[in-house]
Amino acid sequence: MPEDKAVENECRPRRGRPVQIDAPTREAMVLDAVGELLGQCRLEDVSMAAIARKAGMSKRTLYALFGSREELLGATFARIGRTIFRPLAPEDHALPLSERLRKLLTVNAMPQFEQAPLELLRAVVAEAPLFPGIAEQFDCEGRGSVITYITAELIVAVDNKEIVLHGMEPGQAAELLCDMVMGNALHHLLTPGAERANDLYEEKRQRRDRAVEIFLNGMRPR
């Protein structure tokens, strides 16, 4: 066969069944689609049909990957939680405790949710009676994940005699610090007019730093 003919045959699209996408890639495509929809729509409008359309696949394929909308949204919130709150990198463990806590309590930005974080929380609360699994996953992978990270760091700090918990359990102390930093979400949920979503970064950073300082002042060995 002449060389130019062989090249032509190699470049020509092959007939037959399309290339199959492996399950992990397909799942990632679905979670990407849900993440985009959550940033654009009300939670109640993020249906399995809407997700399937956004992901470019059939509902049958979607249900083969996730057994229910509740399961799918739970997986999405788990993924969001791993992005917003992250554990320490290996090199961070050598930092002073105050710096380690600040890093754990830093909220990493997700642009698609910056415009409506409280609206999403309100929607999750509204759906909780019918779909408690969604609310539980939302709490577990958000606030719950950072409390878990801080608890582990406080246990290390106690062992290294950096702090004394004065009778508190590490998990209780971690929850106290988390609440000091994050404040009372109920106030913002009940008073929509009090929100100022995008201009509070510096204010939140200052609150985090003050909370960590106050917390550690109360926990230092006497």
C-alpha positions in Angstrom: 0.0 0.0 0.0 1.5 3.4 -0.9 2.6 5.5 2.0 0.2 8.4 1.4 -2.8 5.9 1.2 -1.8 4.4 4.5 -1.7 7.8 6.1 -5.1 8.6 4.7 -6.5 5.4 6.2 -5.0 6.2 9.6 -6.6 9.7 9.6 -10.0 8.6 8.4 -12.6 8.2 11.3 -13.3 4.6 12.1 -16.8 3.2 12.0 -18.3 1.1 14.8 -19.2 1.7 18.4 -18.1 5.0 20.0 -15.3 5.0 22.5 -16.7 4.1 25.9 -16.1 6.5 28.8 -14.9 4.8 32.0 -17.1 5.0 35.1 -14.8 7.4 37.1 -14.7 9.9 34.2 -18.5 9.6 33.8 -19.1 10.2 37.5 -16.8 13.3 37.4 -18.8 14.6 34.4 -22.0 14.2 36.4 -20.6 15.9 39.5 -19.3 18.7 37.4 -22.8 19.1 35.9 -24.5 19.2 39.3 -22.0 21.7 40.6 -22.8 24.0 37.7 -26.5 23.6 38.2 -26.2 24.4 41.9 -24.5 27.7 41.1 -27.2 28.6 38.5 -30.6 27.1 39.8 -32.6 26.7 42.9 -31.9 23.3 44.6 -35.5 22.2 43.9 -34.9 22.6 40.2 -31.8 20.4 40.2 -33.7 17.3 39.2 -32.3 14.1 37.7 -33.6 15.1 34.3 -31.9 18.5 34.5 -28.7 16.9 35.6 -28.8 14.3 32.8 -29.3 17.0 30.2 -26.5 19.1 31.6 -24.1 16.1 31.7 -25.2 15.0 28.1 -26.3 11.6 29.1 -29.6 9.7 29.6 -31.4 9.4 32.9 -30.9 5.6 32.7 -27.1 6.1 32.6 -27.4 8.6 35.5 -29.3 6.2 37.7 -26.8 3.5 36.9 -24.1 5.7 38.5 -26.2 7.1 41.4 -29.3 5.3 42.7 -31.2 8.5 43.7 -31.1 12.3 43.6 -30.4 12.2 47.3 -27.3 10.0 46.8 -26.1 12.2 43.9 -26.5 15.5 45.8 -24.8 13.9 48.8 -21.8 13.0 46.6 -21.7 16.5 45.2 -21.7 18.1 48.6 -18.9 15.8 49.6 -16.9 16.9 46.7 -17.6 20.6 47.4 -16.6 20.1 51.0 -13.3 18.6 50.0 -12.7 21.7 47.9 -13.8 24.4 50.4 -12.1 22.9 53.4 -8.8 21.0 53.0 -6.5 19.1 55.3 -3.0 20.3 56.0 -0.3 19.5 53.4 2.6 17.4 54.8 4.9 20.4 55.0 2.3 22.4 57.0 2.6 20.1 60.1 5.9 21.8 61.1 4.1 25.2 61.4 3.2 26.7 64.8 -0.3 25.6 66.0 -1.8 29.1 65.3 -0.8 28.9 61.7 -2.0 25.3 61.3 -5.4 26.3 62.6 -5.6 29.3 60.4 -4.9 27.2 57.4 -7.6 24.7 58.3 -10.1 27.4 58.9 -9.4 29.2 55.6 -12.4 28.8 53.3 -11.2 28.1 49.8 -13.2 30.0 47.1 -15.5 28.3 44.7 -16.6 31.0 42.2 -19.8 29.3 41.2 -21.1 29.6 44.7 -19.9 33.0 45.7 -23.1 34.7 44.6 -25.5 32.5 46.5 -24.0 30.4 49.4 -26.9 31.2 51.8 -29.5 30.5 49.2 -28.1 27.0 48.8 -28.1 26.5 52.6 -31.7 27.7 52.8 -32.7 25.2 50.1 -30.9 22.4 51.9 -32.7 23.3 55.1 -36.1 23.4 53.3 -35.5 20.0 51.8 -34.2 18.4 55.1 -37.6 17.0 56.2 -38.1 15.1 52.9 -34.5 14.3 52.2 -32.6 14.2 55.5 -29.6 12.5 53.9 -28.9 15.6 51.7 -28.8 17.9 54.8 -26.7 15.4 56.8 -24.2 15.1 54.0 -24.1 18.9 53.5 -23.3 19.4 57.2 -20.9 16.5 57.4 -18.8 17.5 54.4 -18.8 21.2 55.2 -18.7 22.2 58.9 -18.2 18.6 59.9 -15.1 18.1 57.8 -13.2 21.1 59.2 -14.1 20.1 62.8 -12.6 16.7 62.0 -9.4 18.3 60.7 -9.1 20.6 63.7 -9.8 17.8 66.2 -6.9 15.8 64.8 -4.6 18.8 65.1 -5.7 19.5 68.7 -4.9 16.0 69.7 -1.4 16.4 68.3 -1.1 19.7 70.0 -2.1 18.2 73.4 0.4 15.4 72.9 3.1 17.9 72.1 2.1 20.0 75.2 1.3 23.1 73.0 -2.1 23.4 74.6 -4.1 22.1 77.5 -7.8 21.5 76.9 -8.8 22.0 80.6 -11.2 19.0 80.7 -12.7 19.5 77.2 -12.7 16.7 74.7 -10.7 17.6 71.5 -13.9 17.4 69.4 -15.7 19.8 71.7 -12.8 22.2 71.6 -12.7 21.9 67.8 -16.4 22.6 67.5 -16.1 25.7 69.8 -13.3 27.1 67.7 -15.2 26.4 64.5 -18.3 28.2 65.8 -16.1 31.2 67.0 -14.8 31.6 63.4 -17.9 30.9 61.4 -20.4 32.8 63.6 -24.1 32.3 63.7 -25.5 31.3 60.3 -29.1 31.4 61.6 -29.0 35.2 61.8 -28.1 35.5 58.1 -30.7 32.9 57.2 -33.4 34.8 58.9 -32.3 38.3 57.7 -31.5 38.2 54.0 -31.0 41.9 53.9 -28.0 41.6 56.2 -26.0 39.7 53.6 -23.0 41.2 51.8 -21.6 38.3 50.0 -18.5 39.4 48.1 -17.0 42.2 50.1 -16.5 40.3 53.4 -13.2 38.4 52.7 -11.0 40.7 54.8 -13.6 40.9 57.6 -13.8 37.1 57.7 -10.0 36.7 57.7 -9.8 39.1 60.6 -12.5 37.2 62.5 -10.7 33.9 61.9 -7.4 35.3 63.2 -8.9 36.9 66.3 -10.9 33.7 67.1 -7.8 31.6 66.8 -5.8 34.0 69.1 -8.6 34.1 71.7 -9.0 30.3 71.6 -5.3 29.6 72.0 -4.9 32.2 74.8 -7.5 30.2 76.8 -5.8 26.9 76.0 -2.1 27.7 76.7 -0.4 25.7 79.5 -0.4 27.7 82.7 
